[in-house]
Amino acid sequence: MNYLKITVLIFSVFIVLLITGCGIETIPNLNPPEVSTAPVGLTFSSTVKNDEFYFKGFELYYKFFNKDDPKENDDSNLGGVTVDDLKSKYGFYRINSSTDTVNNPDKPLIPVHRGDRGTDFDVKVDFTPLNNTESPGEPYISSNVLSSDIKIRRDVHVTLYTTFKRFSDLASGDSDVSDIANFDTSLYIDLMLYVASYGFDINTGEIYSRCKYLGTITLDLYSIRQ
């Protein structure tokens, strides 16, 4: 082997080592869940692709709208948006659980046990308890991979406490309804939701998939306020 060939070989090995181990960071990617286009309510499904080493579960995000306002932030415009853009650019908020505390939420909102990752299962987000006119209950998340239902709350904390407000405890001064005109006299508002896969990597920290539009429901404020 002549000197030129040896030099080329050494240089090639050096380039490979530089690319694979010297400062070029590989950011893990997560696959989003599947959301049905059929009118099945607020339901999404895992996929066999949700078995990445970093995958831990799912996160939900929400935003309130005037019922009759056009929804520019619908699936056609936001499909595949990042979590950062969903929150900072489009004004969405994280959904928290009833056991989460301010500045210390337990992530992911919907944990998936290691043995269930990479399997097919459905997750349902149920807001029907809010329609109970005598005593509105808390909406919840259910799935056969959860040990118990997860009661969910907004991303607004209760004054003087470290807990988050219920969806039935809506006030005009709350940050997540401040953009709704005539909120105090409104009878209905729309609630839009998105879902994303969540993971964690010791090197890069929190990891999110692209967001998927989950659905929009109308809340009856007259019943909730009774």
Salt bridges, closest charged atoms under 4 A:
GLU59 OE1 - ARG94 NE 2.53
ASP100 OD2 - ARG94 NH1 3.42
ASP126 OD2 - LYS124 NZ 3.83
GLU138 OE1 - ARG153 NE 2.81
GLU138 OE2 - ARG166 NH1 3.40
ASP174 OD2 - ARG154 NH2 2.79
ASP174 OD1 - LYS165 NZ 2.81
ASP176 OD1 - ARG154 NH2 2.82
ASP190 OD2 - LYS71 NZ 2.91
GLU206 OE2 - LYS107 NZ 3.29
